[in-house]
Amino acid sequence: MADIEIEKTDDLTKRKPDVEIDDVPPEYTPLEKEIELGADLKQPTMGLGHPGRRTPGHTPSHSISLPVGNVAPIPLPSAGLSRLQPPPTPTQPPAPSWANMPRKVQVAVLFMSRFADFFQMACLQAIMFHQLRSFDPKADDPTISYQAGVLTGAFTSAQIVTGLVLGRIADYPNVGRKRILMLGFLGTALSCIGVAFSRSFQAAVVWRCLAGAVNGTVGAARTMLAESVPKPWHSRAFLILPLAFNVANIFGPIFGGALADPVGLYPQLFGKDSKFGGNTGVKWMQEFPYAAPSLLSAFVCVCEALLIFIVAFETLDTRKDKRDTGREIGRSIATLFSKSFFRSSSYSKLSMYDDDDASVDDIELSPRLPKEISNTPAPTITRQVLPFSRIWTRNVLFTLASIAFFDFHMGAFTSLWLVFLSTARTKTPPRSLLSFDGGLSFPPPTIGWAMSILGLIGITLQLTLYPKLSARLGIVRSFRWSLAVFPLAYFLTPFLARLPSTTAAPEPAGGLTIWSGIALVLFLQVAARTFALPASILLLNNSAPHPSVLATIHGLGSSTSSAFRTIGPMVAGQWFADGLQSGMVGWGWWLVGIVSVGGAIVAWWVRNGNGHEILLEGERRGSLGVVKDTREE
């Protein structure tokens, strides 16, 4: 212990330094109103009667004396003031990354939702040409090409009408985004079963229209993703959508091609006198040789609907406090699983975003009274919604126009690519540099592998080239520059039919030169798509003039995308058929390339918005651009 001796003196400027600063503990504060210490403890002690100034004639000393008259010595704990430290400087939050992205479980569920949707489309596209031929074996290639375009567009044509409607319903307080997502997958699963057992082209078109009519998964998933993840992580979170597309484009075509006509591909398993077929073979596989891929797609969609039901949480503000039976079941299953396999308990660090049911905007730094002791009812504030007539801003219109061009040639490419790979090769020599005929004559398994290259290249580019270049270029420049690459890819594609092959026509084309050419064309197309697709989603999300119409904007985007993904395959299929009849297989490809040039031009009028361009009554934009509702103050 150290003692402070305080002696009476007439001259308050004479002080007896008896105690060193290091002897005064930070816990000791009875004299804190009379003792004033500098922020830097190494500075000389100031006079007590003149805080902040040195006493004239006083020798600086690292000590304290107390001129308070005849006061008995006061014992102090023997602890040092060296523990007195200035308050810690507030640390900056870590930069957004994949590692610290909040709500990873929700993001994973939404990733699987996009994977399931893309999987069922990719699986069907791998077998579409040959399934259509099975409906009418006498149909020629131009007819099959046209039917493939119609069947591809049937799914998206129904979304033209229902996309916006489902988007508005998803904003309705009694429905929400989660139910729209589940409805889409259950309806799509039913339609996949219908396509599997269709006996005609017309029946398949009806079932695909049904799938499109109830499938609002694109807009719902994008809206839920935007509302689940804080805005600093949006550039990474929205990257999972094209990533899901690429993963589905790997496995969808492979499984589709591998399961097509299983009796013909695996006679020892499903044919006559086989392991599973018995003496006569598997009857339904013989009657419906292309049903298995669609049944697999139905199974994937049902599994995803179940996953959304028990894991995903609702993101619509007005439904966050509602009871969610599915998540209650999911928690019960998780608890049962953890008790069965993980009996030990431990502590873990909590994240500010660990509460999946809390929205991004629910986190407050100010203290809040517990609900048990708070008797003051919370004020009811009516949620403001931007009128539908006011959402049509200049940026929304140009963003939708650029999406229209983009989805036209993207849908056209997907349709033309599978038709071009399936089109029979010809022995007719080319008449000129641009006038030549024929495709590559690939069977379904080979088509599956050729289409899976799309996904392989896409994933590689997304994990290597995309992060660095997109961060350097920004969203808008990435979008504009990538759109300029599509015309080159479409111009070169038909020349694959003129590359030397190790097999003679009409056998399927093959050899290193053919597959190198395929890899080059797909690299250009996928590289451009890898940058353009996530940028278009972000630009659409940020073009929303008010947060209250976010789902509506995504519904509009979904309807626009569906409309031109419908028109694109149909028109391009007709162009391709006209080209085959006139002996110019590249005619359809080059017209699609011209359309992509138009999309690259329109993109120069698109800008990156802030998602809250229009302020409603009571809303005020702060100095940092943050919008506050003054009605809540």
TIMARFI-466350 format. One line per 10 residues: number of its first residue (from 1); for each residue x, z, y of C-alpha. Coordinates in pm, 1 decimal. Each point is the difference from the previous one (the first is absolute). Layout:
NUM = X:Z:Y | ...
END
This chain:
1 = 0.0:0.0:0.0 | 111.0:-56.1:358.8 | -102.7:207.1:299.0 | -78.2:-107.1:355.1 | 110.0:256.9:253.6 | -189.0:-29.3:327.3 | 136.6:206.5:290.7 | -153.2:75.2:337.6 | 170.1:-171.1:289.1 | -75.9:-63.9:365.7
11 = 141.8:-346.0:-7.5 | -194.1:-214.4:-235.0 | 277.0:-255.0:8.2 | 225.4:236.4:-196.4 | -77.8:-25.4:-364.7 | 169.6:141.3:-298.6 | 22.1:-254.0:-277.4 | -22.7:200.8:-318.7 | -182.1:-228.0:-240.2 | 102.6:-343.5:-108.6
21 = -266.7:-268.3:-21.9 | 75.2:-47.3:-366.6 | -124.5:352.4:-59.6 | -353.4:-71.7:122.0 | -229.2:-128.3:-274.5 | -265.1:-263.6:60.3 | -263.5:234.7:-142.8 | 60.4:258.0:274.8 | -219.8:-73.9:302.1 | -109.5:323.3:182.3
31 = 211.2:-85.2:301.0 | -67.9:-373.4:-3.2 | -172.7:20.0:338.3 | 310.1:150.7:158.3 | 274.4:-183.3:-184.9 | 38.5:-368.9:73.6 | 238.5:-200.8:-210.3 | 118.8:-352.4:65.5 | -83.1:-278.7:-244.6 | 369.1:-28.3:-83.5
41 = 117.4:338.2:-129.1 | 360.6:-90.7:71.6 | -66.5:-6.7:376.0 | 87.5:305.1:213.2 | -273.3:260.2:34.3 | -207.7:-31.1:317.9 | -92.1:299.0:217.0 | -325.2:153.1:-106.1 | -127.2:32.6:353.5 | 74.2:-363.8:75.5
51 = -97.4:-209.7:-300.2 | 177.0:-331.2:-16.9 | 274.1:96.3:255.6 | 332.7:174.9:-37.8 | 49.3:326.1:191.5 | 265.7:-44.7:271.2 | 322.2:170.6:-91.7 | -102.7:55.5:-352.9 | 233.4:-103.9:-273.8 | -172.8:-211.4:-262.9
61 = -29.7:174.4:-331.6 | -181.7:-62.6:-322.9 | -185.8:329.8:26.8 | -313.4:172.6:121.3 | -49.9:315.9:203.1 | -328.9:151.2:100.3 | -25.7:161.8:348.5 | -317.4:195.3:-61.3 | 95.0:352.5:110.8 | 40.7:312.1:-216.5
71 = -116.8:-128.2:-334.0 | 121.8:127.0:-332.0 | 204.8:-236.7:-210.2 | -218.9:-229.1:-203.2 | 111.5:-77.7:-355.3 | -30.3:-359.8:-109.2 | 21.8:-148.0:-349.3 | 343.7:-129.8:-80.4 | -91.6:-367.4:-19.7 | 151.9:-275.8:202.9
81 = -152.0:-220.5:263.9 | 193.6:-278.1:-158.4 | -314.7:-65.5:-200.2 | -181.9:-92.3:317.8 | -33.4:-374.4:-12.6 | -183.2:-245.0:225.7 | -326.9:-133.8:-147.6 | 58.6:-289.4:-239.0 | -37.6:-346.5:142.2 | -310.6:-174.0:-140.0
91 = 105.2:-253.3:-259.1 | -128.0:-354.7:6.6 | -225.4:-98.4:-292.0 | 175.9:-209.7:-264.6 | -24.7:-375.2:22.4 | -280.5:-145.6:-214.2 | 119.5:-103.0:-345.7 | -135.1:-49.8:-348.8 | 128.3:346.7:-98.5 | -191.2:192.4:268.5
101 = -313.0:-215.5:5.3 | -301.8:233.9:-17.9 | -282.8:-25.0:-251.5 | 191.8:-197.6:-258.9 | -271.1:54.4:-264.1 | -262.7:-165.2:219.2 | 240.3:-284.8:79.0 | 68.0:-45.0:-373.1 | -372.9:-21.2:-76.9 | -47.6:-263.5:270.2
111 = 301.4:-190.1:-135.2 | -164.8:-5.7:-342.6 | -326.0:-117.8:156.1 | 169.1:-305.0:147.9 | 192.3:-56.0:-324.4 | -321.6:1.4:-204.8 | -169.4:-243.7:236.8 | 292.9:-241.7:5.2 | 50.8:39.9:-375.3 | -347.3:-124.9:-89.8
121 = 45.0:-303.5:226.6 | 350.2:-83.6:-127.9 | -108.6:45.0:-360.6 | -286.9:-246.7:44.8 | 209.9:-253.4:191.7 | 251.0:-21.8:-285.0 | -270.0:-124.9:-240.6 | -247.7:-158.6:241.5 | 99.1:-364.2:-50.8 | -14.7:24.7:-378.8
131 = -319.8:209.7:-8.2 | -172.9:-259.4:218.1 | 116.6:-273.1:-235.7 | -142.2:197.6:-293.0 | -343.6:-20.0:167.0 | 24.8:-381.2:9.2 | 287.0:-148.3:-205.2 | -82.1:-350.4:129.7 | 55.7:89.9:368.8 | 298.3:-169.3:163.3
141 = 269.4:168.6:212.8 | -157.6:-79.7:341.5 | -328.1:156.1:-115.4 | 173.0:310.5:-134.5 | 196.9:24.3:324.5 | -318.3:0.2:205.6 | -170.0:254.0:-230.0 | 302.6:230.8:19.8 | -26.7:-3.7:379.4 | -371.2:79.4:-14.7
151 = 46.7:282.7:-251.8 | 278.6:150.2:208.5 | -211.2:-26.1:312.9 | -313.1:140.2:-165.0 | 143.4:352.3:5.9 | 96.2:-12.9:367.0 | -306.2:-196.3:112.3 | -227.8:294.3:-76.0 | 235.7:227.8:192.2 | -58.8:-207.9:311.6
161 = -351.9:142.0:20.6 | 51.9:346.2:-145.7 | 346.2:82.0:138.1 | -123.4:87.5:347.0 | -312.0:170.5:-136.4 | 202.8:219.2:-235.5 | 238.3:80.8:284.8 | -288.7:122.3:215.9 | -144.1:197.2:-292.4 | 339.8:162.6:-54.7
171 = -25.1:132.3:358.2 | -343.7:148.3:-74.6 | 17.1:383.3:-31.2 | -207.2:15.2:-319.4 | 219.3:-252.3:-187.5 | 364.5:-3.0:101.5 | 299.2:-199.5:-121.2 | 44.5:154.1:-345.2 | -339.9:-104.0:-132.3 | 48.1:-357.2:121.0
181 = 333.3:-10.5:-182.3 | -150.4:124.4:-327.4 | -295.2:-237.7:28.2 | 236.9:-292.9:40.8 | 193.6:73.2:-317.5 | -302.1:74.3:-217.3 | -169.4:-321.8:114.5 | 319.6:-199.9:-54.2 | 36.7:144.3:-351.9 | -353.3:-112.1:-84.7
191 = 69.7:-350.3:129.1 | 322.8:-23.2:-202.5 | -201.0:68.1:-314.5 | -245.2:-272.2:104.3 | 279.0:-254.2:57.3 | 154.4:91.1:-335.9 | -313.4:-103.8:-188.5 | -107.8:-290.4:221.1 | -80.2:-326.3:-174.8 | -4.9:-229.5:302.8
201 = 162.2:-58.2:336.5 | -322.3:89.8:180.4 | -27.7:338.5:-176.0 | 359.2:87.5:88.0 | -65.8:-84.3:366.5 | -305.7:230.1:8.2 | 194.8:291.7:-144.0 | 286.3:-48.3:246.3 | -249.2:-7.6:286.9 | -138.2:332.7:-120.2
211 = 349.5:146.7:-2.0 | 63.3:-114.4:354.6 | -336.4:126.7:124.8 | 73.5:361.6:-94.5 | 375.1:-3.9:44.8 | 76.9:167.2:332.5 | 325.2:143.4:-126.7 | 228.5:-180.6:245.6 | -152.0:141.8:317.5 | -69.8:343.0:-150.7
221 = 353.0:41.2:-135.9 | 162.6:-108.7:326.1 | -219.3:234.6:203.3 | 64.4:296.1:-230.9 | 371.6:-65.7:13.0 | 0.2:-10.1:380.8 | -196.5:325.7:17.0 | 195.0:180.9:-272.5 | 350.4:-51.7:134.7 | 115.2:87.3:355.3
231 = 81.5:-298.0:217.0 | 382.7:41.5:-7.4 | -13.8:-77.1:-373.1 | -237.8:-298.8:29.2 | 274.2:-263.7:-21.7 | 102.7:139.7:-337.5 | -344.5:92.3:-127.6 | -145.6:-346.4:59.4 | 293.3:-149.9:-187.6 | -154.6:125.6:-324.7
241 = -276.3:-261.2:32.1 | 224.9:-306.7:-42.1 | 211.0:203.5:-241.8 | -308.9:46.4:-217.7 | -64.1:-373.7:30.9 | 350.2:-78.5:-127.7 | -18.1:248.5:-288.0 | -338.7:-139.2:-103.7 | 137.3:-353.6:21.7 | 263.2:95.8:-255.5
251 = -220.0:166.5:-259.8 | -329.5:-182.6:59.7 | 120.0:-351.7:-88.9 | 217.0:126.2:-287.2 | -285.1:192.6:-163.7 | -246.1:-276.9:79.5 | 216.9:-265.2:-160.5 | 91.5:221.4:-295.8 | -364.4:81.9:-81.2 | -138.3:-351.6:49.3
261 = -129.6:-148.7:-326.1 | 136.2:284.4:-219.0 | -118.2:-169.6:-319.8 | 211.8:-305.0:79.1 | 302.0:197.1:126.2 | -5.9:278.7:-261.1 | -170.0:-140.0:-312.8 | 168.9:257.9:-221.4 | -179.3:277.1:194.6 | -336.9:-148.8:96.1
271 = -41.3:-325.2:-195.2 | -136.2:-58.2:-346.3 | 144.5:219.8:-273.6 | 168.9:209.7:270.0 | 60.4:370.3:47.5 | -289.0:55.7:239.7 | -209.2:-309.3:-66.1 | -58.2:28.1:-370.8 | -96.4:-312.0:-191.1 | -177.7:-173.5:287.4
281 = 198.5:118.4:303.4 | -121.7:186.5:308.3 | -330.0:-172.3:79.0 | -34.1:81.9:370.0 | 357.9:-111.0:65.9 | -71.0:-331.4:-167.8 | -322.7:-47.7:194.0 | 143.6:121.9:333.9 | 374.4:-76.4:-15.7 | 62.0:101.2:364.1
291 = -205.1:321.7:4.0 | 281.7:247.7:-72.9 | 177.0:-28.1:341.9 | -326.6:62.1:186.4 | -86.9:296.0:-223.1 | 339.0:150.2:78.0 | -73.2:-45.9:370.9 | -333.8:178.4:-41.5 | 173.4:292.5:-168.5 | 255.1:27.0:283.6
301 = -277.1:-1.6:263.3 | -197.8:273.5:-175.7 | 311.8:216.8:-28.0 | 69.1:-42.9:370.8 | -358.4:92.1:93.1 | 34.6:318.1:-208.0 | 334.0:79.2:165.4 | -152.0:-37.2:346.5 | -292.3:223.4:-99.3 | 210.3:298.1:-113.7
311 = 311.4:-30.8:220.0 | -62.7:-180.9:331.2 | -142.8:191.7:294.6 | -241.4:-130.2:260.7 | 155.9:-87.8:336.2 | -312.8:-56.8:209.8 | -18.9:285.8:254.4 | -367.0:74.1:-53.3 | 38.6:34.8:-378.9 | 317.5:208.3:-24.3
321 = -192.2:327.7:-26.0 | -244.7:-130.7:-259.0 | 23.8:113.0:-358.9 | 195.4:-242.5:-218.7 | -99.5:41.3:-364.0 | 261.8:-246.1:-118.6 | 288.6:191.5:155.3 | -137.2:325.6:-140.7 | 11.1:-154.0:-345.4 | 349.9:-131.6:71.8
331 = 121.4:345.4:106.6 | -149.2:154.6:-314.5 | 180.4:-254.5:-216.4 | 325.6:60.1:188.9 | -36.5:377.6:-38.0 | -69.4:-29.4:-371.1 | 294.8:-232.0:-41.6 | 235.6:228.4:192.8 | -106.2:306.5:-200.8 | 56.4:-185.7:-323.3
341 = 342.2:-142.6:75.8 | 144.2:200.7:290.4 | -53.4:371.8:-51.1 | 276.1:117.4:229.1 | -74.4:51.4:367.5 | 230.9:-57.6:291.5 | -1.0:-28.4:375.9 | 29.6:-328.2:182.3 | 30.5:-101.7:361.0 | -327.5:-94.7:164.3
351 = -28.2:-310.9:211.4 | -215.9:-21.5:307.3 | -172.1:-295.8:-168.2 | -52.7:156.4:-343.5 | -370.1:50.1:59.1 | -129.8:-334.4:-113.0 | -343.8:68.6:140.0 | 130.8:47.9:352.7 | 20.0:-300.3:222.5 | 305.2:-101.4:192.8
361 = -155.7:128.3:320.1 | -112.7:337.2:-140.2 | 341.7:166.5:28.1 | 25.0:232.4:300.6 | 291.0:199.6:134.5 | -220.3:251.7:181.8 | -110.6:314.0:-187.2 | -347.8:1.2:-144.5 | -219.8:291.9:-97.8 | -88.9:21.2:-368.4
371 = -346.4:-122.5:-81.8 | -93.6:344.7:-133.1 | 38.6:172.0:336.2 | -100.1:-282.8:230.6 | -358.1:47.3:117.0 | 1.1:-269.0:265.6 | -157.6:-320.5:-132.7 | 203.7:-313.0:54.3 | -148.4:-229.3:262.1 | -170.1:-308.9:-138.3
381 = 147.8:-318.6:142.1 | -167.8:-330.1:-73.3 | 239.3:-254.6:-143.2 | 19.8:-301.2:229.6 | -3.4:-346.1:-152.8 | 104.6:-315.0:180.4 | -290.4:-249.4:11.5 | 40.7:-302.2:-223.3 | -22.7:-233.7:298.9 | 313.4:152.4:155.9
391 = 239.2:-38.4:-293.0 | 65.9:-368.0:72.6 | 308.7:40.7:214.0 | 247.0:-281.2:58.2 | 254.3:152.6:-236.5 | -260.4:50.1:-274.5 | -102.5:-365.9:21.9 | 354.8:-136.6:-15.5 | 91.0:239.5:-281.0 | -301.3:-112.5:-202.9
401 = 84.8:-365.9:73.9 | 356.1:44.2:-125.5 | -133.8:173.7:-312.2 | -237.7:-292.5:-54.7 | 284.7:-253.8:-1.3 | 217.9:228.7:-211.3 | -261.1:63.2:-268.3 | -102.0:-365.4:-11.3 | 341.4:-121.4:-108.4 | 71.8:311.3:-210.5
411 = -318.6:-53.5:-200.2 | 68.2:-372.3:-18.8 | 352.1:59.6:-128.8 | -115.3:235.6:-276.4 | -261.2:-248.8:-118.9 | 219.3:-310.2:29.6 | 296.9:169.8:-163.2 | -177.3:80.3:-327.5 | -167.9:-342.7:-3.3 | 328.2:-179.2:71.9
421 = 174.2:191.1:-280.6 | -280.4:-93.9:-242.7 | -37.9:-366.0:103.0 | 124.3:-244.7:-261.8 | 325.6:-181.3:54.8 | -5.6:-377.6:38.0 | 230.1:-277.9:-115.6 | -86.2:-216.6:300.8 | 310.9:-45.1:218.6 | -28.8:100.2:367.8
431 = -98.7:-278.4:238.9 | 181.5:148.0:298.6 | 158.0:319.9:125.7 | -339.8:156.8:70.2 | -222.0:-190.1:-239.6 | 34.5:150.5:-350.2 | -230.3:164.5:-251.5 | -14.5:274.7:-264.4 | 59.2:373.7:-36.8 | 205.2:216.4:-238.1
441 = -244.9:26.5:-295.2 | 67.8:372.4:-65.3 | -201.2:187.5:-270.8 | -157.8:342.3:85.9 | 294.7:221.5:-110.0 | 244.2:-209.9:203.0 | -238.5:3.5:297.4 | -4.2:379.1:-25.3 | 378.1:18.6:19.8 | 16.4:-256.0:281.1
451 = -255.6:196.0:203.8 | 172.4:332.1:-70.9 | 304.7:-132.4:184.4 | -210.3:44.5:313.7 | -13.2:373.3:-58.1 | 362.5:37.2:-108.0 | 130.5:-171.7:312.3 | -246.3:189.3:218.0 | 102.6:343.8:-124.6 | 369.8:-83.7:30.6
461 = -42.4:-115.3:359.8 | -218.4:296.4:93.6 | 253.8:251.5:-126.9 | 311.4:-172.9:138.5 | -48.3:-250.4:281.5 | -329.7:109.7:152.6 | 83.2:356.9:118.6 | 306.1:-100.7:203.4 | -133.9:-321.6:149.6 | -345.7:133.6:80.2
471 = 149.8:302.5:176.7 | 224.2:-229.9:200.4 | -258.3:-265.3:85.2 | -310.5:214.3:43.7 | -353.7:-69.4:-117.0 | -88.4:-288.6:231.5 | 322.2:-198.2:-37.6 | -1.2:53.7:-378.1 | -350.7:-143.7:-9.6 | 75.4:-300.7:221.5
481 = 330.7:-97.4:-157.9 | -119.6:35.2:-358.5 | -296.0:-230.3:65.2 | 245.0:-274.9:95.2 | 146.0:-1.0:-355.6 | -323.5:-82.9:-183.8 | -12.4:-371.1:100.2 | 342.5:-60.6:-155.3 | -103.6:158.8:-329.7 | -319.9:-206.2:-20.4
491 = 178.7:-323.8:82.0 | 257.9:48.1:-279.3 | -234.3:118.8:-279.4 | -131.5:-338.9:-127.6 | 356.5:-128.9:-38.5 | 38.7:231.2:-301.0 | -177.4:-273.8:-196.5 | 289.7:-234.3:77.1 | 279.8:228.2:-114.1 | 177.9:-96.3:-324.4
501 = -135.9:175.2:-309.6 | 150.9:64.7:-341.5 | -325.5:-118.6:-159.4 | -171.4:-335.2:29.6 | -354.1:-43.9:131.9 | -267.0:91.5:-96.7 | 172.5:311.3:-142.8 | 20.6:308.1:228.2 | 284.7:-25.0:249.0 | 300.5:221.2:-61.6
511 = 368.2:51.3:61.3 | 223.9:175.2:251.0 | -71.9:-247.9:280.3 | -376.2:45.9:-26.6 | 15.9:379.5:2.2 | 257.4:3.7:281.2 | -232.7:-215.8:208.2 | -291.9:231.7:-77.5 | 210.4:301.2:103.2 | 99.7:-165.7:329.6
521 = -354.1:-94.6:99.9 | -136.6:340.1:-94.9 | 281.7:175.6:184.2 | -96.6:-173.4:324.2 | -370.6:65.7:-46.2 | 37.2:360.5:-114.5 | 261.4:84.2:264.2 | -236.1:-119.4:272.0 | -293.0:184.3:-157.9 | 202.8:321.7:-39.7
531 = 46.1:22.0:376.4 | -332.3:-150.8:110.4 | -242.5:195.8:-220.5 | 88.4:359.9:100.4 | 40.5:-110.6:361.4 | -347.6:-158.4:1.3 | -153.7:319.8:-140.3 | 173.0:216.5:260.1 | -94.2:-235.1:282.8 | -361.6:1.3:-111.5
541 = -1.6:380.1:-26.1 | 157.2:39.2:345.2 | -231.2:-256.5:158.4 | -298.2:235.4:-40.7 | -122.1:68.5:354.9 | -123.5:349.3:-97.0 | 53.9:229.4:-303.5 | -376.0:22.2:-58.4 | -9.8:-366.5:-107.4 | 313.7:-1.8:-215.4
551 = -189.7:-62.4:-323.8 | -208.2:-263.8:178.6 | 315.4:-181.0:112.6 | 137.2:8.5:-354.2 | -338.2:-120.9:-122.4 | 20.8:-289.9:245.4 | 352.0:-70.7:-118.9 | -116.0:11.0:-360.4 | -288.1:-238.2:74.3 | 227.5:-238.3:189.0
561 = 257.3:14.2:-276.6 | -266.9:-56.6:-264.0 | -152.5:-289.9:189.0 | 323.4:-192.7:28.4 | 122.7:98.6:-345.1 | -324.7:-163.2:-112.1 | 33.0:-309.6:214.7 | 371.9:-38.4:-69.7 | -15.2:-43.2:-380.5 | -311.6:-217.8:16.4
571 = 132.0:-235.6:267.2 | 351.6:-7.1:-142.9 | -138.2:-60.2:-347.9 | -188.6:-301.5:129.1 | 310.4:-123.8:183.0 | 203.2:39.1:-318.9 | -263.7:-184.0:-205.4 | -4.3:-285.4:254.7 | 377.4:-16.0:-19.1 | -1.1:-22.5:-379.5
581 = -252.7:-283.0:9.2 | 209.9:-192.3:252.4 | 328.5:68.4:-180.4 | 141.2:239.6:264.6 | 20.2:354.3:-141.2 | 152.6:132.6:321.0 | -298.4:-94.7:217.9 | -171.6:337.7:-32.3 | 326.1:194.3:43.4 | 95.7:-175.6:320.9
591 = -342.9:45.3:159.1 | 22.1:371.7:-77.4 | 340.8:-3.1:167.7 | -156.3:-144.4:317.0 | -254.8:284.2:1.6 | 282.7:254.4:-27.4 | 164.1:-156.6:307.2 | -321.3:71.0:193.2 | 14.8:364.0:-110.9 | 358.6:31.8:121.4
601 = -106.4:-126.1:343.5 | -300.4:235.7:36.0 | 219.1:300.7:-86.0 | 175.7:-26.8:337.9 | -313.1:139.5:168.5 | -20.3:306.3:-227.2 | 131.4:331.6:132.0 | 44.9:344.8:-151.3 | -277.1:226.9:129.9 | -23.3:378.2:10.0
611 = -327.7:45.7:-189.9 | -174.7:156.7:300.4 | -19.4:-266.7:266.8 | -348.5:92.1:125.6 | -79.0:351.1:126.8 | -353.2:133.7:-36.8 | -170.2:267.0:210.6 | 207.0:318.2:19.2 | 317.0:-155.2:-142.4 | 319.7:11.0:201.7
621 = 341.7:-151.9:-71.9 | 288.6:241.1:61.3 | 343.4:-72.7:138.8 | 138.6:-61.4:-350.3 | -282.6:-236.0:-90.6 | -187.6:259.3:-209.3 | -376.3:-18.3:47.6 | -185.0:331.5:35.0 | -371.9:68.8:2.7 | -65.4:217.4:303.7
631 = -333.5:107.9:-146.7 | 190.9:222.2:-243.7 | 187.1:184.8:274.1
END
